[in-house]
Amino acid sequence: MMHIDEIRNSYNRGEYTYKVDIPKKLKPDHVFDEELSVKRNRELAQEHNDKVDQMQRDKNRKQRELNEQFTTDVVEYIIAYYDLTEKQARILENFVYDEHHSYMGDYFTYIDTFASFVDDIVNAKEDTDD
């Protein structure tokens, strides 16, 4: 389990971002070799474009996995440092992300702010006059 500062540092280093260069797609009439037939050049262009599509699907899958790992790391932090259940921690993380993800610096600050606030509410004991 990582502390929120470690998660922030990992995020800032790009460890939750899948980086791969994907070549551009080619026009169907791209000429690889003027010695080849038009049909063969088109087949090669289609093969290239199919590979590019697969690379993009792989990139999207890997990025979804990294996004889930990021969320899991934050949720595990909330559970470990605040007295919240996994369900409560996931709701809180989702709320903070939805409301404060345009600037991730705020996201990391609000995780602690809201987790502490929710922890106080959930674990508040009513004062009794006995």
LINJOSUL-V74393 format. One record per pair of residues at least 12 apart in sequence whose C-alpha atoms are under 6 Angstrom apart, sorted by the first residue. I is the first residue (numbers start at 1). J is the second residue. If there is no record, write none. Layout:
BEGIN
i->(I;I)
j->(J;J)
END
This chain:
BEGIN
i->(16;18;25;28;28;29;75;75;83)
j->(66;63;49;42;45;42;89;90;119)
END
